[in-house]
Amino acid sequence: MKNVKSKKNQKQFFEFKSRPLVRKGNTIYYGDIKGKYVVKMEVLETKKIKDLDVASKVGLLMVETSDKITDSQKIVKISEKNGLYPALDIAEAWLERAE
């Protein structure tokens, strides 16, 4: 993962496999919001490893970014994975196939 600076507002975003990765609370958005799809990941469960909370169950939604359809029509795919890395792998595969 690497940090990327936006030219307009100079904010930094993490990237995973050249796609933006943005987190707010227990929700992680993966993909470019300007693209046709993004994947929304919700951390559903965590477990303690030493002093760190680690995602143990993650829900995924592949969502169309179009403003022309209703929210319920935007959901393209749904899945649930055990852990953040398997969730990121499936999210990457979904976005790669959708291009």
C-alpha positions as CSV (number, residue, x, y, z in Angstrom):
1,M,0.0,0.0,0.0
2,K,1.2,3.5,-0.7
3,N,0.0,7.0,0.0
4,V,-1.3,9.1,-3.0
5,K,-1.7,12.9,-2.9
6,S,-4.6,14.4,-4.8
7,K,-3.4,17.4,-6.9
8,K,-6.5,19.5,-6.1
9,N,-6.8,19.3,-2.3
10,Q,-3.5,17.6,-1.4
11,K,-5.2,14.9,0.7
12,Q,-3.5,11.6,1.1
13,F,-5.2,8.3,0.2
14,F,-3.9,4.8,0.6
15,E,-3.8,2.6,-2.4
16,F,-4.0,-1.2,-2.8
17,K,-3.0,-2.6,-6.2
18,S,-3.2,1.0,-7.7
19,R,-6.8,1.6,-6.5
20,P,-7.8,4.1,-3.7
21,L,-8.6,2.6,-0.3
22,V,-10.6,5.0,2.0
23,R,-11.7,4.1,5.5
24,K,-14.2,5.8,7.8
25,G,-15.0,3.9,11.0
26,N,-15.7,0.3,10.2
27,T,-16.5,1.0,6.5
28,I,-13.8,0.8,3.8
29,Y,-14.3,1.9,0.2
30,Y,-12.1,0.3,-2.4
31,G,-11.9,1.6,-5.9
32,D,-12.1,5.0,-7.7
33,I,-15.4,6.8,-7.1
34,K,-15.1,8.2,-10.6
35,G,-15.2,4.7,-12.0
36,K,-18.3,2.7,-12.8
37,Y,-18.0,0.6,-9.5
38,V,-16.6,0.7,-6.0
39,V,-16.6,-2.0,-3.4
40,K,-17.9,-1.1,0.1
41,M,-16.5,-3.3,2.9
42,E,-18.0,-3.3,6.4
43,V,-16.1,-4.8,9.3
44,L,-18.7,-7.0,10.9
45,E,-16.6,-8.7,13.6
46,T,-13.1,-8.1,15.1
47,K,-10.8,-10.2,17.3
48,K,-8.0,-9.1,19.6
49,I,-4.5,-10.0,18.6
50,K,-2.3,-8.7,21.4
51,D,-3.5,-5.1,21.8
52,L,-4.8,-4.7,18.2
53,D,-8.4,-5.2,17.0
54,V,-8.2,-7.2,13.7
55,A,-11.1,-7.7,11.3
56,S,-12.3,-11.3,11.4
57,K,-15.5,-11.0,9.3
58,V,-16.0,-8.5,6.5
59,G,-19.1,-7.9,4.4
60,L,-18.7,-6.8,0.8
61,L,-21.0,-4.9,-1.6
62,M,-20.0,-4.1,-5.2
63,V,-21.9,-0.9,-5.9
64,E,-22.5,1.0,-9.1
65,T,-21.6,4.7,-8.7
66,S,-24.2,6.0,-11.1
67,D,-26.6,8.7,-9.9
68,K,-29.3,7.6,-12.4
69,I,-30.4,4.5,-10.5
70,T,-31.9,3.9,-7.1
71,D,-29.8,2.7,-4.1
72,S,-31.2,-0.8,-4.2
73,Q,-30.4,-1.1,-7.9
74,K,-26.8,0.0,-7.3
75,I,-25.8,-3.3,-5.6
76,V,-24.2,-5.6,-8.1
77,K,-22.6,-8.3,-5.9
78,I,-22.6,-9.3,-2.2
79,S,-20.2,-11.5,-0.3
80,E,-18.8,-12.1,3.2
81,K,-15.2,-13.1,3.9
82,N,-13.2,-14.1,7.0
83,G,-10.6,-11.4,7.3
84,L,-9.6,-8.2,5.5
85,Y,-7.1,-9.6,3.1
86,P,-9.5,-12.2,1.6
87,A,-12.0,-9.4,1.3
88,L,-9.5,-7.1,-0.5
89,D,-8.6,-10.0,-2.8
90,I,-12.2,-10.6,-3.9
91,A,-12.8,-6.8,-4.2
92,E,-9.9,-6.5,-6.5
93,A,-11.1,-9.5,-8.6
94,W,-14.6,-8.0,-8.9
95,L,-13.3,-4.6,-10.0
96,E,-10.7,-6.1,-12.4
97,R,-13.4,-8.2,-14.1
98,A,-15.8,-5.2,-14.3
99,E,-13.4,-3.1,-16.3
